[in-house]
Amino acid sequence: MARSESRVRVVRVKAGERDARADVLAAEEPLEIRVNGRRLAVTMRTPTEDFSLAVGFLLSEGLIGAADEVRSVRYCGRDFGPGAEETDNTVDVVLRPGVQAPAPEMERQVLMSSACGLCGRTSIENVRTQSRFPVDGDPMQVTESFVLQMPEVLRERQKVFDRTGGLHAAGLFNTATGELVAVREDVGRHNAVDKVLGWALLEGMLPLSGHALMVSGRASFELTQKAMMAGVPMLASVSAPSSLAVDLAREAGMTLAGFVRGDRFVIYAGEQRIVADGGAVPACEPH
C-alpha cells in the first residue's frame, strides 16, 4: 500500500446491520520543513511529493522564486539509501549561496498556524509587493466551457481520493493547450497547492503565465496568495471564495471563479479573461 494511504478496521452500520471490514484512509503525518538546517514550519500532510511541498511553501512565503535558488532538497538524517523517502518526516531545503534565508522570527509566525498564511489588509499590500510575477497584464483568456470542464478533468485524476474519499486536490491547467499538466492531492488544500507550485518551480516553469489553477475546496486568501506568488493569472474552485481572497484577486488583477459546478459558476474578479463560447475573443485593453 502506498504511504499516502492507511488501512484500518472499521464497522459499517446500515439498516441496523453491522459489517466489519477493512477500509482505506488518507494518511496524515507531520512534515517539518527546514531551510539551511534551521526549522521554519511544521505542517500536517499526506506523505507524497514532500520536496515539491517544501519548495512550494518557500515560494508561497516569498523566500524563493526560481529553481536555481535551491541548491538541494533532502530528507534529514537519511538522505541516501533504501527507505529514505518512505520513512522521513523532515525535509531540509538548502538555498544557493547569496539567497537570503528566512529571518529567525519567521519560525514563530509560521509555527503558530502553518495553514493560516497572512491575514488582513496590510498583508494584501505586502503580498502584492513581494510577488516577483505580476499577473495583471497576463492576456490569457478561456471560454466558459473550459472553466466548467476543469473540475471534472481534475476529479478524473484524483487517484488517492478514489480509494479514500478524504483528500483535497489542486490541478494546474495550460490554458493554451487545455492540458492538465499537474495534479497533487493532500489532506490540506494549501499543501496540495504547494505541491503543484513547488513542482512547477523545480521544473523551471515560473512564472506560470497562461495557466489556471483549479482547487477542490474553497478559494481562501492563502490559496489566492500562493497562486499569485507563482504568477498564476486565474484561480478556480468548486466552492466559495473568502472576502479577502476576492480583495486580493481584484488588487492583483487575477481572475477568480468560484462555485464551479455542473453548468454554472460565479466570477468574482477578472471577468475579462473568461469569454462566452463561440463569441469573439475581445482584445485585451491596455492597463
C-alpha positions in Angstrom: 0.0 0.0 0.0 1.2 3.5 -0.8 2.4 5.6 2.1 -0.3 8.1 1.2 -2.9 5.6 2.4 -3.6 3.7 5.6 -5.7 0.5 6.1 -7.8 0.3 9.2 -10.6 -2.0 10.5 -14.0 -0.4 10.6 -17.6 -1.4 11.3 -20.2 -0.2 8.8 -23.7 0.1 10.0 -26.6 0.0 7.6 -30.3 -0.6 8.3 -29.4 -1.9 11.7 -26.9 -4.4 10.5 -23.1 -4.3 11.1 -20.3 -5.4 8.9 -16.7 -5.4 10.0 -14.2 -4.9 7.2 -11.0 -3.2 6.2 -11.1 0.4 4.9 -8.6 2.7 3.3 -8.0 6.2 4.7 -5.9 9.0 3.5 -2.6 9.1 5.5 -1.7 12.2 7.6 1.7 12.8 9.1 3.7 15.8 10.2 6.3 17.3 8.0 9.0 19.6 9.4 10.4 22.0 6.8 13.9 23.3 7.3 15.8 25.9 5.4 19.6 25.6 5.6 19.2 23.2 8.5 17.0 25.6 10.6 13.4 24.7 11.3 10.9 27.0 9.6 7.5 25.3 9.8 5.6 22.1 10.6 2.6 21.1 8.7 0.3 18.1 8.6 0.3 16.5 5.2 -0.3 13.4 3.2 3.3 12.0 2.7 3.8 12.3 -1.0 5.7 14.9 -3.1 7.4 16.2 0.1 10.2 18.0 -1.8 7.7 19.9 -4.0 5.6 20.7 -0.9 8.6 22.2 0.9 9.8 24.2 -2.1 6.2 25.3 -2.9 5.9 26.5 0.7 9.0 28.6 0.4 7.7 30.1 -2.9 4.4 31.0 -1.2 6.2 32.8 1.6 8.2 34.8 -0.9 11.6 33.2 0.0 12.4 31.8 -3.4 11.1 32.3 -7.0 13.3 30.1 -9.2 14.8 26.6 -9.3 18.4 27.9 -9.4 17.9 29.5 -6.0 17.7 26.0 -4.5 20.9 24.2 -4.1 19.5 20.9 -2.8 16.4 19.4 -1.2 16.9 16.3 1.1 15.4 14.3 3.9 17.2 14.9 7.1 19.1 12.0 8.8 18.6 9.6 5.9 19.4 11.4 2.8 20.6 8.4 0.9 19.9 4.7 0.7 16.8 2.5 0.7 13.8 3.7 2.7 14.8 7.4 3.0 11.7 8.7 1.1 9.4 6.3 2.8 10.3 7.0 6.4 11.5 10.6 6.9 9.3 13.4 8.0 11.8 16.2 7.9 12.9 18.0 4.7 15.8 20.4 4.5 15.9 22.9 1.6 19.4 24.2 1.2 19.5 27.6 -0.6 22.1 28.6 -3.1 24.8 30.9 -1.6 23.6 34.5 -1.9 19.9 33.7 -1.5 18.6 35.2 1.7 17.5 32.7 4.3 14.3 33.4 6.3 14.6 35.6 9.4 14.6 33.7 12.7 11.4 35.4 13.9 9.6 33.9 10.9 9.7 30.5 12.5 7.4 31.6 15.3 4.9 33.2 12.9 4.6 30.1 10.7 4.6 27.6 13.5 1.6 29.3 15.2 -0.5 28.2 12.2 1.1 26.7 9.2 -2.2 26.8 7.3 -3.2 30.4 8.1 -0.9 32.4 5.9 -1.1 36.1 6.1 -4.2 38.0 7.2 -5.7 41.4 6.8 -5.4 44.5 4.5 -1.7 45.0 5.4 -1.0 41.5 4.2 -2.7 42.1 0.8 -0.4 45.1 0.2 2.7 43.2 1.4 2.0 40.1 -0.7 1.4 42.2 -3.8 4.7 44.0 -3.2 6.6 40.7 -2.6 5.4 38.9 -5.7 8.0 38.7 -8.4 5.5 37.8 -11.1 2.8 40.4 -11.7 -0.4 38.8 -13.2 -2.4 41.9 -14.0 -1.1 42.1 -17.5 -1.4 38.5 -18.5 -3.5 38.3 -21.7 -4.7 34.7 -21.0 -8.4 34.0 -21.9 -10.5 30.9 -21.6 -14.1 30.0 -22.6 -16.9 29.4 -20.2 -17.0 25.7 -21.2 -13.3 25.4 -20.4 -14.0 26.6 -16.9 -16.9 24.2 -16.5 -14.8 21.2 -17.6 -11.9 21.8 -15.2 -13.5 20.2 -12.1 -14.4 17.0 -14.0 -10.9 16.7 -15.5 -9.3 17.2 -12.1 -11.6 14.7 -10.5 -10.7 12.0 -13.0 -7.1 12.3 -12.0 -7.6 12.1 -8.2 -6.3 8.6 -7.8 -6.0 8.5 -4.0 -9.4 10.2 -3.5 -11.0 7.4 -5.4 -9.7 4.9 -2.7 -10.1 7.1 0.4 -12.6 9.9 -0.3 -10.6 12.1 2.0 -8.2 14.3 0.1 -8.1 17.8 -1.4 -6.7 18.3 -4.9 -5.1 21.0 -6.9 -4.7 20.9 -10.7 -2.6 23.2 -13.0 -4.0 23.7 -16.5 -2.2 25.0 -19.5 -5.0 27.2 -21.0 -3.4 27.3 -24.4 -3.4 23.6 -24.9 -6.2 22.6 -22.4 -3.8 20.1 -20.8 -3.9 19.3 -17.1 -0.2 19.4 -16.6 0.0 18.6 -12.9 -2.3 17.2 -10.2 -1.4 16.8 -6.5 -3.5 15.5 -3.6 -3.2 16.2 0.2 -5.3 16.3 3.4 -4.6 20.0 3.4 -5.8 22.1 0.4 -2.9 24.5 1.0 -0.5 21.6 0.8 -1.9 20.3 -2.4 -1.4 23.8 -4.0 2.2 24.0 -2.6 2.9 20.6 -4.1 1.8 21.7 -7.6 3.5 25.1 -7.5 6.7 23.6 -6.0 6.8 21.0 -8.8 6.4 23.8 -11.3 9.2 25.8 -9.8 11.6 22.8 -9.8 10.7 22.3 -13.4 11.7 25.8 -14.3 8.2 26.8 -15.3 7.7 30.0 -13.3 6.1 32.4 -13.9 3.0 30.4 -14.7 1.6 32.8 -17.3 -1.2 31.3 -19.3 -2.1 28.8 -16.7 -5.1 28.3 -14.4 -5.2 26.6 -11.0 -8.2 24.5 -10.1 -8.8 23.5 -6.4 -11.3 21.1 -5.0 -12.2 23.1 -1.9 -12.9 26.7 -1.3 -10.7 29.6 -2.5 -9.2 31.1 0.6 -7.0 34.2 0.8 -4.0 31.9 1.3 -4.6 29.9 -1.9 -5.1 33.1 -3.9 -1.8 34.4 -2.4 0.0 31.2 -3.4 -1.3 31.3 -7.0 -0.3 35.0 -7.3 3.2 34.3 -5.9 3.8 31.8 -8.8 2.4 34.1 -11.4 -0.8 32.2 -12.0 -3.4 34.6 -13.5 -6.5 32.5 -12.7 -7.8 30.5 -9.7 -11.0 28.5 -9.8 -12.6 26.5 -7.1 -15.7 24.2 -6.6 -16.7 26.1 -3.5 -16.9 29.7 -2.4 -14.0 32.2 -2.0 -13.5 34.3 1.1 -13.9 38.0 1.1 -10.1 38.5 1.4 -9.5 36.2 -1.5 -11.7 38.4 -3.7 -10.0 41.5 -2.4 -6.6 40.1 -3.2 -7.6 38.9 -6.6 -9.0 42.2 -7.6 -6.0 44.1 -6.2 -3.6 41.8 -8.1 -5.5 41.7 -11.4 -6.2 37.9 -11.1 -9.2 36.1 -12.3 -11.1 34.3 -9.6 -14.1 31.9 -10.2 -16.0 30.0 -7.5 -18.8 27.5 -7.3 -17.6 25.9 -10.5 -20.2 23.0 -10.5 -22.3 21.4 -13.2 -23.3 24.1 -15.7 -22.6 27.2 -13.7 -20.0 29.3 -11.9 -19.5 32.7 -10.4 -16.8 35.2 -11.5 -15.6 37.3 -8.6 -12.6 39.0 -10.2 -11.0 39.4 -13.7 -14.1 38.6 -15.7 -12.4 39.8 -18.9 -10.4 36.6 -19.1 -13.5 34.3 -19.3 -15.4 34.7 -22.6 -18.6 33.2 -23.9 -18.4 30.1 -26.0 -18.5 30.9 -29.8 -18.2 34.6 -29.2 -15.4 36.8 -30.5 -12.5 37.0 -28.1 -12.2 40.7 -27.2 -8.9 42.4 -27.4 -7.1 43.0 -24.2 -7.3 46.6 -23.1 -4.1 48.3 -22.1 -3.5 48.5 -18.4 
